[in-house]
């Protein structure tokens, strides 16, 4: 047999790990902004508005005065109904986001301020968004004729079979119904009610207004002579009322029910006369406390002298 051979031991160099690659240099600010804007567009297209707002914040940390990021964040805040935050952003930035500011004021029910901002925007030129917002503002304030005219102008220039045209038709119909009711519809509003209800309304007298003398207010006079309201009466808890007892109806129990019958004030003897107090229930050896004490005839302990 040939000599046995042993396997060679692995060298120490093979156990060592491979040398690490050098770290990648950090991206420049323009490259970071490019990546963030790409993510922002994908988030908006997917409807992930909250994540898109966080991406806008990252962009603004790198470039605080970026107009596109500010305008996109304002749009996202309005879409997520964060109107107070959107108004704060529109007021704090140096860029003119007047339309976003006016829309935030409109949604916060600050109509007069929104109308003032819209007047400033209209002085710079016409805008379809401004006309839409002005029509909605007029409708909320009850100016249905002005809203009706604006929606008609927008409908003439809207694209057919578009989402804008559908919205304009819905708003135009609502403004027209209100306008017809204000002008002539209220005259025939009672005709739609049942005849029995109409006859009852016509025959019933008008309700009488309460006068100052017919109002009775309970007044309580305190010890100091000051007038105050009558204190509320404490109600009895039902759990504490015995069975078969009605508060205010059932007569109150006898206060002498704990005494013996012979000691009560309404106790009578067999002859019909009232018994004496203290006569009942006495034990043997009782002494009448009304009899006067007897005087002793003897004096001192000595005998009397004979005369």
C-alpha positions in Angstrom: 0.0 0.0 0.0 1.2 3.4 -0.8 1.7 6.1 1.8 -1.4 8.1 2.9 -1.6 11.7 1.8 -3.2 14.5 3.9 -5.1 17.5 2.4 -3.3 20.7 2.5 -4.7 23.2 5.1 -6.3 26.4 3.6 -4.1 29.4 3.7 -5.0 32.3 5.9 -5.3 34.6 2.9 -8.3 32.7 1.6 -10.2 33.2 4.8 -9.9 37.0 4.6 -12.8 38.9 3.1 -12.5 40.8 -0.1 -11.5 44.4 0.3 -14.5 46.7 0.5 -15.3 49.0 -2.3 -14.9 52.7 -1.6 -18.1 54.6 -0.6 -20.0 56.3 -3.3 -19.7 60.1 -3.2 -22.9 61.9 -2.1 -25.1 63.2 -4.8 -25.0 66.8 -5.7 -28.0 69.0 -4.9 -29.2 69.2 -8.5 -29.1 65.4 -8.7 -31.1 65.0 -5.5 -33.7 67.5 -6.6 -34.0 65.6 -9.9 -34.7 62.3 -8.1 -37.1 64.0 -5.7 -39.1 65.6 -8.5 -39.3 62.3 -10.3 -40.7 60.7 -7.1 -43.1 63.6 -6.7 -44.6 63.2 -10.1 -45.1 59.4 -9.5 -46.8 60.1 -6.2 -49.2 62.7 -7.6 -50.1 60.4 -10.5 -50.8 57.6 -8.1 -52.9 59.7 -5.8 -50.6 59.5 -2.8 -51.0 63.1 -1.8 -49.7 62.8 1.8 -46.5 61.2 0.6 -46.2 63.9 -2.1 -46.4 66.6 0.6 -43.5 65.0 2.5 -41.5 64.9 -0.8 -42.2 68.6 -1.3 -40.9 69.3 2.2 -37.6 67.4 1.3 -37.3 69.5 -1.8 -37.9 72.8 0.1 -35.2 71.8 2.6 -32.7 71.7 -0.2 -34.1 74.7 -2.1 -36.4 76.8 0.1 -37.4 79.2 -2.6 -38.3 76.7 -5.3 -41.5 78.1 -6.9 -42.6 74.7 -8.4 -42.3 72.9 -5.1 -44.2 75.6 -3.3 -47.0 75.7 -5.8 -47.2 71.9 -5.8 -47.4 71.8 -2.0 -50.1 74.5 -2.1 -52.1 72.4 -4.6 -51.7 69.3 -2.5 -52.8 71.0 0.7 -56.0 72.2 -1.0 -56.6 68.7 -2.4 -56.3 67.2 1.1 -58.6 69.9 2.6 -55.9 71.5 4.8 -57.1 75.0 4.1 -55.7 76.7 7.1 -52.2 75.4 6.3 -52.6 76.3 2.7 -53.6 79.9 3.6 -50.5 80.1 5.9 -48.3 78.9 3.1 -49.8 81.3 0.6 -49.3 84.3 3.0 -45.7 83.4 4.0 -44.2 82.9 0.6 -42.8 85.7 -1.5 -44.4 84.3 -4.7 -47.9 85.5 -5.7 -50.3 82.6 -5.2 -53.4 84.8 -5.1 -55.7 82.3 -6.6 -54.8 79.6 -4.0 -55.2 82.1 -1.3 -58.6 83.1 -2.5 -59.8 79.5 -2.8 -58.5 78.8 0.8 -60.5 81.8 2.0 -63.6 80.6 0.2 -63.4 77.2 1.8 -62.8 78.7 5.2 -66.1 80.7 4.8 -64.4 84.1 4.7 -66.3 85.2 1.6 -65.6 89.0 1.9 -61.9 88.5 1.9 -62.0 86.0 -0.9 -64.1 88.5 -3.0 -61.5 91.2 -2.4 -58.6 88.9 -3.6 -60.7 87.9 -6.7 -61.1 91.6 -7.6 -57.4 92.1 -7.5 -56.8 89.0 -9.7 -59.4 90.1 -12.3 -57.7 93.5 -12.6 -54.7 91.7 -14.0 -56.6 89.7 -16.7 -59.3 87.1 -17.3 -58.9 83.6 -16.0 -61.3 80.6 -16.2 -60.4 79.5 -12.7 -61.2 82.9 -11.3 -64.6 82.9 -13.1 -65.4 79.5 -11.6 -64.6 80.6 -8.1 -66.4 83.9 -8.5 -69.6 82.0 -9.6 -69.4 79.7 -6.6 -68.9 82.7 -4.3 -71.9 84.4 -5.8 -74.0 81.3 -5.4 -73.0 80.9 -1.7 -73.8 84.6 -1.0 -77.3 84.3 -2.6 -76.5 86.3 -5.8 -78.1 83.6 -8.0 -78.5 85.9 -11.0 -74.8 86.7 -11.1 -73.8 83.1 -10.7 -76.3 82.1 -13.4 -74.7 84.6 -15.9 -71.2 83.4 -15.1 -72.0 79.8 -15.6 -73.7 80.5 -18.9 -70.5 82.3 -20.1 -68.4 79.4 -19.0 -70.7 76.9 -20.6 -70.3 78.7 -24.0 -66.5 78.3 -24.0 -66.3 74.9 -22.4 -65.2 71.8 -24.3 -68.1 69.4 -25.2 -68.2 66.0 -23.3 -65.7 67.2 -20.8 -65.7 67.0 -17.0 -65.7 70.8 -16.8 -68.9 70.9 -18.9 -70.6 68.4 -16.6 -69.8 70.4 -13.5 -70.9 73.7 -15.2 -74.3 72.1 -16.1 -74.9 70.8 -12.6 -74.1 74.2 -11.0 -76.1 76.0 -13.7 -79.2 73.9 -12.9 -78.9 74.6 -9.2 -78.5 78.4 -9.7 -81.5 78.4 -12.1 -83.8 76.5 -9.6 -82.9 79.0 -6.8 -83.4 81.9 -9.2 -86.9 80.7 -10.3 -88.0 80.1 -6.7 -86.9 83.6 -5.6 -88.7 85.2 -8.6 -91.9 83.3 -9.0 -91.7 79.9 -7.3 -92.5 81.0 -3.8 -96.0 82.2 -5.0 -97.0 78.6 -5.8 -95.1 76.8 -3.0 -98.2 76.3 -0.9 -100.1 74.7 -3.9 -97.9 71.6 -3.6 -99.1 70.9 0.0 -102.1 68.7 0.7 -105.5 70.4 0.8 -106.1 69.4 4.5 -102.9 71.0 5.5 -103.6 74.2 3.5 -107.1 74.5 5.1 -105.6 74.1 8.6 -103.0 76.8 8.0 -105.6 79.2 6.7 -108.1 78.6 9.5 -105.8 78.6 12.4 -105.2 82.0 14.1 -101.7 83.3 14.3 -99.8 82.3 17.4 -99.9 84.8 20.3 -96.7 86.4 21.3 -95.9 86.0 25.0 -96.1 89.3 27.0 -93.9 90.3 29.9 -96.7 90.1 32.4 -97.6 86.5 31.5 -94.3 85.0 32.4 -94.2 83.9 36.0 -90.7 83.3 37.3 -90.5 81.7 40.8 -88.6 84.1 43.2 -87.2 83.2 46.6 -86.3 85.9 49.1 -83.2 85.0 51.2 -82.6 85.9 54.8 -80.6 88.9 53.7 -83.6 90.2 51.8 -82.1 89.5 48.4 -84.3 88.0 45.7 -83.2 84.8 44.1 -84.5 81.9 42.1 -86.5 79.2 43.8 -84.2 76.2 44.5 -85.0 73.0 42.7 -86.9 70.4 44.7 -84.9 67.3 45.4 -86.5 64.2 43.8 -86.8 61.0 45.8 -84.9 58.0 44.4 -87.1 55.2 43.3 -84.8 52.6 44.9 -85.4 54.1 48.4 -89.2 54.2 48.1 -90.8 51.1 49.8 -93.0 48.9 47.7 -96.6 50.2 47.4 -95.7 53.7 48.5 -96.3 56.6 46.1 -94.4 59.8 47.1 -96.9 62.7 47.6 -100.0 60.5 47.6 -99.5 57.8 50.3 -100.0 59.4 53.8 -96.9 59.6 55.9 -96.4 56.9 58.6 -97.3 57.5 62.3 -94.4 59.2 64.1 -95.2 57.3 67.3 -95.1 53.9 65.7 -92.0 53.0 67.7 -93.8 53.5 71.1 -95.9 51.1 72.9 -99.6 51.4 72.2 -100.3 52.2 75.8 -97.8 55.1 75.7 -99.2 56.7 72.6 -101.1 60.0 72.7 -104.2 58.4 71.2 -104.4 55.4 73.6 -107.7 55.0 75.6 -108.7 52.5 78.3 -111.6 50.2 78.2 -114.0 52.8 79.7 -113.2 55.3 77.0 -111.0 57.5 79.1 -107.5 58.4 78.3 -105.0 56.6 80.4 -102.5 58.5 82.5 -99.1 58.9 81.3 -96.6 56.5 82.8 -99.3 54.1 83.9 -98.6 51.5 81.4 -95.7 49.2 81.4 -94.7 49.9 85.0 -92.9 47.2 87.1 -93.5 46.3 90.7 -92.2 48.7 93.4 -92.7 51.9 91.4 -93.2 55.0 93.4 -95.5 57.8 92.4 -93.3 60.8 91.9 -96.2 63.3 92.5 -96.8 62.4 96.2 -95.0 64.7 98.7 -92.4 63.1 101.0 -93.6 62.3 104.6 -91.9 64.2 107.5 -90.5 62.2 110.4 -92.1 62.8 113.9 -89.0 61.9 115.7 -86.0 64.2 116.3 -82.5 63.3 116.5 -81.6 59.9 117.8 -82.3 60.7 121.6 -85.5 60.1 123.6 -88.0 62.8 124.3 -88.0 64.3 127.8 -91.1 64.1 129.9 -92.8 67.3 131.0 
